[in-house]
Amino acid sequence: MERMVFVIDVTKCVACYNCFIACKDEFVDHSWLPYSEAQPDMGPAWISVKEIERGQFPKVKVCYVPELCMQCENPPCIKIAKDGAVWQREDGVVIIDPQKSKGQRQIVKACPYGSIYWNEELEIPQKCTFCAHLLDQGWKEPRCVEVCPTQALRFGKRAEFVNVIAEAEQLHPEYRRRPSVYYIGLPKTFIAGTAYCNASNDCIEGARVLLIKKPEGEVFTTVTDNYGDFEFEGFKAGSTYSLKIEVEGYHPVIIEDIFNEKNVYLGDIYLRKRVE
């Protein structure tokens, strides 16, 4: 049987929390043995939406990253569980046996993603099951995917998403757990600023902006919009750049040694008019 995968497009998530609500609706007060016991109505969230804020005033961005069990190909929770309390299906879904796992709190600590929760009342570890009970009934997708209004969440066989997966990312690849959850559009650093005329204080539209990565010399280009704003998005942190702004009738401006350890807003950049 082929592995099932999640593909999450962060650029489409609007934090409506339909996924969270659908998960609660399906699992709170409902036991789906042998897949899962009832989920608590408060506390643990088998799918959560993480809000990530980037930048600094006045250039601030917010994005939302849904997170759930990664259904790893190499799951540490299986290795630490006793008596076969955690096992993996042929489709890759990892199941925590609600009966065998009773009292095994170490299973919670084994997950590097923090996706396993402890049910205090039942004294068992719990997590997302990809709605395995529904899949086995013939459903094509979990409840959270079914209710996503923007199609930020997609689900299916790995072969259906082979081209998407090739360009996608995974959370914390350094864990080396080979997750079955893939992400599109995870937030990266950006470099932005605003170009103004030093004489009139008017914003400059249509200025050519060049960003040069050091020492490779790779060049990225854009132009300022009608507010004088420019932005370069999607860079991994930890590189150094120089930036050049040029437009007819003005002296060019060069800014050296821009280090994008975090998001960089260069603020207002004034260009001097050439004397005719």
C-alpha positions, 0 to 999 in steps of 0.5 A: 500500500502506498504512503499517504501524505499531507501537503500544506500550502502556508500561503493559503492558510488564513487561520480560520481554524476550520481544521481545528474545529473539525478535528474537535468535532470528530474526536471530542466525546467520540472513541474510535477504537482501536484507532483512538480514544476520545480527545479532551475538549480542552487543552490538546489540539491534534492539529494546531495553527501556529502564528508566525510574525516577521519583520518590524514596524512598519514592515510586518508580516504574519503567516499561519502554519498548521501543524499536526503529527508528521507520521514519520517514516522513522518514528521515535515514538514506536521505538520507545513504546513498550508492548507494541503500544505504537505501530505503523500501518502500511499507508504510513499512519502511526497509531497509538494503541489506546489500551496498550499505551496506558501509563506510557508518558514516555511516548509523549516525550519521544516526539521531537515535534511536540505532536503527542499529547498526554490525556490526563483523565485517561492516562494515555498519549494521543495524537492525530491519526490522519482520521484513519478510521474514516480512511478505512471506511472509504473516505478520501481525506481527513476531516480537516482537509474536507473543511479547509475553505482555501485548500491550504490542506491537501491529502492523498497518495504520495504519487499524486503529489510527486511534483509538489513534494519535489519543491516542498519542504518539511519541518525540522529536516535535521531530525531525520525522521522523514515526515509524511507532511510537506509544506509549501511557502514556509516563511523565509527572511525578507529584505525591504525598504522605501525609496524617496526623493531627498528634495521633495520627499516624494516616494520614487516609483519605478526605481530599479533595485538590485540585491547582490549576494556575497561572495557568490555575486548572485543578483536579484532585481525588482522595482519600487512600486507607486509607494516607493516600496521594494521587497525581496522575499524568500531567502534563507537566513545567514547571508550577506548582501549589498543593495543598489537603487538606481533610477534616471535623474538620481544618483544611485544609492549603494548599501553594503553588508546587509546581513539577513540573520532576521528580516531586514527593513532598511527604512526610508532611503533617500536618493539625490537628484542629479544637477542638470 
